[in-house]
Amino acid sequence: MRHIELPSRIESVDEAAVMADEYAKSCGCSDEITFAVDLAIRESVANAVKHGNKFDESKMVHLTLNNGPEGFVITVRDFGSGFSVDDVADPTNPENIMKTNGRGLLFMRSFMDEVAWEKPVDGGLLVKMLKKR
């Protein structure tokens, strides 16, 4: 298992992706899993930095990577005000095609086998994703 803390700046997206790629490869993950993990990390960390912590570098993004028996598990937590996933417009709906938000959630759901959001009692938002073997 690997725990990572990153400041809320856009460069953290690439830093997280590089560290996740190295960890996945060190665990012997397939190219398919590594690709899915890369995309999920980029989208979730970007959301945490931009929408969650609103680029406030005093708020960290917490990332956990675990190659466990069920598959590759990723958690990403921000410390912002949170949001409701149900309030995000479906980007596949024709009336939302030109909107820029919601696509990251769609990508995460498309490439990972399970995606769930939680609101920790001490604030922020936590997304947990699983890529099965």
C-alpha atoms as an extended CHARMM CRD file, in Angstrom:
* protein
*
       133  EXT
         1         1  MET       CA              0.0000000000        0.0000000000        0.0000000000  PROA      1               0.0000000000
         2         2  ARG       CA              1.1890000000        3.5060000000       -0.7620000000  PROA      2               0.0000000000
         3         3  HSD       CA             -0.0190000000        6.7610000000        0.8370000000  PROA      3               0.0000000000
         4         4  ILE       CA              0.6750000000       10.0640000000       -0.9110000000  PROA      4               0.0000000000
         5         5  GLU       CA             -0.0970000000       13.6590000000        0.0750000000  PROA      5               0.0000000000
         6         6  LEU       CA             -0.0760000000       16.3220000000       -2.6060000000  PROA      6               0.0000000000
         7         7  PRO       CA             -0.6480000000       20.0860000000       -2.5190000000  PROA      7               0.0000000000
         8         8  SER       CA             -3.6860000000       21.4720000000       -4.3180000000  PROA      8               0.0000000000
         9         9  ARG       CA             -1.9900000000       22.6330000000       -7.4950000000  PROA      9               0.0000000000
        10        10  ILE       CA             -2.4340000000       21.4230000000      -11.0660000000  PROA      10              0.0000000000
        11        11  GLU       CA              1.0880000000       19.9330000000      -11.1910000000  PROA      11              0.0000000000
        12        12  SER       CA             -0.0310000000       17.4180000000       -8.5860000000  PROA      12              0.0000000000
        13        13  VAL       CA             -2.1240000000       15.6620000000      -11.2340000000  PROA      13              0.0000000000
        14        14  ASP       CA              0.9690000000       14.5770000000      -13.1890000000  PROA      14              0.0000000000
        15        15  GLU       CA              2.9010000000       13.8290000000       -9.9940000000  PROA      15              0.0000000000
        16        16  ALA       CA              0.1030000000       11.5310000000       -8.8040000000  PROA      16              0.0000000000
        17        17  ALA       CA             -0.1070000000        9.7990000000      -12.1910000000  PROA      17              0.0000000000
        18        18  VAL       CA              3.6550000000        9.1260000000      -12.2690000000  PROA      18              0.0000000000
        19        19  MET       CA              3.6540000000        7.7160000000       -8.7420000000  PROA      19              0.0000000000
        20        20  ALA       CA              0.6050000000        5.5530000000       -9.4400000000  PROA      20              0.0000000000
        21        21  ASP       CA              2.1630000000        4.2470000000      -12.6580000000  PROA      21              0.0000000000
        22        22  GLU       CA              5.3820000000        3.3230000000      -10.8400000000  PROA      22              0.0000000000
        23        23  TYR       CA              3.4500000000        1.6170000000       -8.0430000000  PROA      23              0.0000000000
        24        24  ALA       CA              1.1810000000       -0.3150000000      -10.4310000000  PROA      24              0.0000000000
        25        25  LYS       CA              4.1460000000       -1.5320000000      -12.4680000000  PROA      25              0.0000000000
        26        26  SER       CA              6.0710000000       -2.5110000000       -9.3310000000  PROA      26              0.0000000000
        27        27  CYS       CA              3.0720000000       -4.6510000000       -8.3530000000  PROA      27              0.0000000000
        28        28  GLY       CA              3.0900000000       -6.4040000000      -11.7330000000  PROA      28              0.0000000000
        29        29  CYS       CA             -0.1930000000       -4.9040000000      -12.9390000000  PROA      29              0.0000000000
        30        30  SER       CA             -1.1210000000       -5.4460000000      -16.5660000000  PROA      30              0.0000000000
        31        31  ASP       CA             -1.0330000000       -2.6470000000      -19.1330000000  PROA      31              0.0000000000
        32        32  GLU       CA             -4.8550000000       -2.5710000000      -19.0580000000  PROA      32              0.0000000000
        33        33  ILE       CA             -4.9370000000       -1.9850000000      -15.3000000000  PROA      33              0.0000000000
        34        34  THR       CA             -2.1000000000        0.5470000000      -15.4540000000  PROA      34              0.0000000000
        35        35  PHE       CA             -3.9090000000        2.5170000000      -18.1850000000  PROA      35              0.0000000000
        36        36  ALA       CA             -7.1970000000        2.5500000000      -16.2480000000  PROA      36              0.0000000000
        37        37  VAL       CA             -5.4120000000        3.5850000000      -13.0550000000  PROA      37              0.0000000000
        38        38  ASP       CA             -3.6410000000        6.4290000000      -14.8780000000  PROA      38              0.0000000000
        39        39  LEU       CA             -6.8860000000        7.8320000000      -16.2370000000  PROA      39              0.0000000000
        40        40  ALA       CA             -8.7430000000        7.4650000000      -12.9360000000  PROA      40              0.0000000000
        41        41  ILE       CA             -5.9090000000        9.1160000000      -10.9970000000  PROA      41              0.0000000000
        42        42  ARG       CA             -5.6920000000       12.0450000000      -13.4000000000  PROA      42              0.0000000000
        43        43  GLU       CA             -9.4330000000       12.7070000000      -13.2990000000  PROA      43              0.0000000000
        44        44  SER       CA             -9.9260000000       12.2300000000       -9.5650000000  PROA      44              0.0000000000
        45        45  VAL       CA             -6.8770000000       14.2300000000       -8.4820000000  PROA      45              0.0000000000
        46        46  ALA       CA             -7.7560000000       17.0280000000      -10.9300000000  PROA      46              0.0000000000
        47        47  ASN       CA            -11.2700000000       17.1360000000       -9.4450000000  PROA      47              0.0000000000
        48        48  ALA       CA             -9.8830000000       17.1710000000       -5.8950000000  PROA      48              0.0000000000
        49        49  VAL       CA             -7.4590000000       20.0090000000       -6.6880000000  PROA      49              0.0000000000
        50        50  LYS       CA             -9.8210000000       22.1220000000       -8.7790000000  PROA      50              0.0000000000
        51        51  HSD       CA            -13.3480000000       21.4900000000       -7.5040000000  PROA      51              0.0000000000
        52        52  GLY       CA            -12.6890000000       20.1630000000       -4.0050000000  PROA      52              0.0000000000
        53        53  ASN       CA             -9.8270000000       22.1880000000       -2.6100000000  PROA      53              0.0000000000
        54        54  LYS       CA            -10.2260000000       25.0090000000       -5.1530000000  PROA      54              0.0000000000
        55        55  PHE       CA             -6.4470000000       25.2740000000       -5.6920000000  PROA      55              0.0000000000
        56        56  ASP       CA             -5.9330000000       26.1350000000       -1.9980000000  PROA      56              0.0000000000
        57        57  GLU       CA             -2.3980000000       24.8070000000       -1.4380000000  PROA      57              0.0000000000
        58        58  SER       CA             -2.9410000000       24.7870000000        2.3140000000  PROA      58              0.0000000000
        59        59  LYS       CA             -5.3810000000       21.9020000000        1.7070000000  PROA      59              0.0000000000
        60        60  MET       CA             -3.7750000000       18.6230000000        0.7360000000  PROA      60              0.0000000000
        61        61  VAL       CA             -5.0440000000       15.8830000000       -1.5500000000  PROA      61              0.0000000000
        62        62  HSD       CA             -4.6570000000       12.4520000000        0.0460000000  PROA      62              0.0000000000
        63        63  LEU       CA             -4.1210000000        9.5410000000       -2.3190000000  PROA      63              0.0000000000
        64        64  THR       CA             -3.9290000000        5.8710000000       -1.3770000000  PROA      64              0.0000000000
        65        65  LEU       CA             -2.9330000000        3.0870000000       -3.7720000000  PROA      65              0.0000000000
        66        66  ASN       CA             -3.3590000000       -0.5590000000       -2.8610000000  PROA      66              0.0000000000
        67        67  ASN       CA             -2.8800000000       -3.6170000000       -5.0170000000  PROA      67              0.0000000000
        68        68  GLY       CA             -4.9950000000       -5.9890000000       -2.9510000000  PROA      68              0.0000000000
        69        69  PRO       CA             -6.6570000000       -9.3750000000       -3.4450000000  PROA      69              0.0000000000
        70        70  GLU       CA             -9.7730000000       -7.8340000000       -4.9990000000  PROA      70              0.0000000000
        71        71  GLY       CA             -7.8220000000       -5.6760000000       -7.4390000000  PROA      71              0.0000000000
        72        72  PHE       CA             -6.1910000000       -2.2620000000       -7.5840000000  PROA      72              0.0000000000
        73        73  VAL       CA             -7.8560000000        0.1600000000       -5.1670000000  PROA      73              0.0000000000
        74        74  ILE       CA             -7.4590000000        3.9390000000       -5.3300000000  PROA      74              0.0000000000
        75        75  THR       CA             -8.7820000000        6.4700000000       -2.8510000000  PROA      75              0.0000000000
        76        76  VAL       CA             -8.5400000000       10.2100000000       -3.3790000000  PROA      76              0.0000000000
        77        77  ARG       CA             -9.6310000000       12.6570000000       -0.7240000000  PROA      77              0.0000000000
        78        78  ASP       CA             -9.9310000000       16.4160000000       -0.7570000000  PROA      78              0.0000000000
        79        79  PHE       CA            -10.7850000000       18.7640000000        2.0850000000  PROA      79              0.0000000000
        80        80  GLY       CA            -13.1860000000       21.1160000000        0.3180000000  PROA      80              0.0000000000
        81        81  SER       CA            -16.9090000000       21.6150000000        0.7790000000  PROA      81              0.0000000000
        82        82  GLY       CA            -17.8080000000       18.4860000000       -1.2100000000  PROA      82              0.0000000000
        83        83  PHE       CA            -20.5490000000       17.9940000000       -3.7730000000  PROA      83              0.0000000000
        84        84  SER       CA            -23.2910000000       15.5760000000       -4.6500000000  PROA      84              0.0000000000
        85        85  VAL       CA            -22.4520000000       13.2880000000       -7.5480000000  PROA      85              0.0000000000
        86        86  ASP       CA            -26.1480000000       13.1650000000       -8.3900000000  PROA      86              0.0000000000
        87        87  ASP       CA            -26.1050000000       16.9220000000       -9.0660000000  PROA      87              0.0000000000
        88        88  VAL       CA            -23.5410000000       16.5900000000      -11.8690000000  PROA      88              0.0000000000
        89        89  ALA       CA            -25.2060000000       16.6590000000      -15.2860000000  PROA      89              0.0000000000
        90        90  ASP       CA            -24.9330000000       13.4840000000      -17.3810000000  PROA      90              0.0000000000
        91        91  PRO       CA            -22.5040000000       14.4150000000      -20.1950000000  PROA      91              0.0000000000
        92        92  THR       CA            -24.0310000000       11.7790000000      -22.5130000000  PROA      92              0.0000000000
        93        93  ASN       CA            -27.4270000000       13.4960000000      -22.4070000000  PROA      93              0.0000000000
        94        94  PRO       CA            -27.8170000000       15.4890000000      -25.6670000000  PROA      94              0.0000000000
        95        95  GLU       CA            -28.6800000000       18.6830000000      -23.7740000000  PROA      95              0.0000000000
        96        96  ASN       CA            -25.3340000000       18.4600000000      -21.9260000000  PROA      96              0.0000000000
        97        97  ILE       CA            -23.0440000000       17.5570000000      -24.8410000000  PROA      97              0.0000000000
        98        98  MET       CA            -21.4610000000       21.0270000000      -24.9630000000  PROA      98              0.0000000000
        99        99  LYS       CA            -21.0240000000       21.3280000000      -21.1930000000  PROA      99              0.0000000000
       100       100  THR       CA            -17.4800000000       20.8340000000      -19.9400000000  PROA      100             0.0000000000
       101       101  ASN       CA            -18.2560000000       19.3260000000      -16.5490000000  PROA      101             0.0000000000
       102       102  GLY       CA            -19.1810000000       15.7330000000      -15.7680000000  PROA      102             0.0000000000
       103       103  ARG       CA            -16.8950000000       14.0340000000      -18.2630000000  PROA      103             0.0000000000
       104       104  GLY       CA            -14.2770000000       13.1360000000      -15.6460000000  PROA      104             0.0000000000
       105       105  LEU       CA            -16.8580000000       11.2320000000      -13.6020000000  PROA      105             0.0000000000
       106       106  LEU       CA            -17.9640000000        9.4260000000      -16.7640000000  PROA      106             0.0000000000
       107       107  PHE       CA            -14.3590000000        8.4500000000      -17.5710000000  PROA      107             0.0000000000
       108       108  MET       CA            -13.7300000000        7.2090000000      -14.0410000000  PROA      108             0.0000000000
       109       109  ARG       CA            -16.8760000000        5.0850000000      -14.1460000000  PROA      109             0.0000000000
       110       110  SER       CA            -16.0000000000        3.7820000000      -17.6250000000  PROA      110             0.0000000000
       111       111  PHE       CA            -12.4490000000        2.6780000000      -16.8670000000  PROA      111             0.0000000000
       112       112  MET       CA            -12.8360000000        1.4500000000      -13.2850000000  PROA      112             0.0000000000
       113       113  ASP       CA            -15.0440000000       -1.4350000000      -12.1770000000  PROA      113             0.0000000000
       114       114  GLU       CA            -16.3660000000        0.3270000000       -9.0820000000  PROA      114             0.0000000000
       115       115  VAL       CA            -16.5030000000        4.0170000000       -8.1590000000  PROA      115             0.0000000000
       116       116  ALA       CA            -18.0640000000        5.3500000000       -4.9590000000  PROA      116             0.0000000000
       117       117  TRP       CA            -18.0690000000        8.7120000000       -3.2010000000  PROA      117             0.0000000000
       118       118  GLU       CA            -18.1920000000        9.3280000000        0.5420000000  PROA      118             0.0000000000
       119       119  LYS       CA            -18.4170000000       12.4560000000        2.6580000000  PROA      119             0.0000000000
       120       120  PRO       CA            -16.1120000000       11.9540000000        5.6700000000  PROA      120             0.0000000000
       121       121  VAL       CA            -17.4590000000       13.3470000000        8.9430000000  PROA      121             0.0000000000
       122       122  ASP       CA            -14.5210000000       15.7560000000        9.2090000000  PROA      122             0.0000000000
       123       123  GLY       CA            -15.2400000000       17.2880000000        5.7850000000  PROA      123             0.0000000000
       124       124  GLY       CA            -14.1890000000       17.0110000000        2.1890000000  PROA      124             0.0000000000
       125       125  LEU       CA            -14.9790000000       14.2640000000       -0.2570000000  PROA      125             0.0000000000
       126       126  LEU       CA            -13.4480000000       10.8400000000       -0.7450000000  PROA      126             0.0000000000
       127       127  VAL       CA            -13.6820000000        8.8280000000       -3.9430000000  PROA      127             0.0000000000
       128       128  LYS       CA            -12.8670000000        5.1190000000       -3.8500000000  PROA      128             0.0000000000
       129       129  MET       CA            -12.2440000000        3.2520000000       -7.1000000000  PROA      129             0.0000000000
       130       130  LEU       CA            -11.5270000000       -0.3980000000       -7.8400000000  PROA      130             0.0000000000
       131       131  LYS       CA            -10.0550000000       -1.9630000000      -10.9520000000  PROA      131             0.0000000000
       132       132  LYS       CA            -10.5580000000       -5.7200000000      -10.7450000000  PROA      132             0.0000000000
       133       133  ARG       CA             -8.0600000000       -8.1690000000      -12.1880000000  PROA      133             0.0000000000
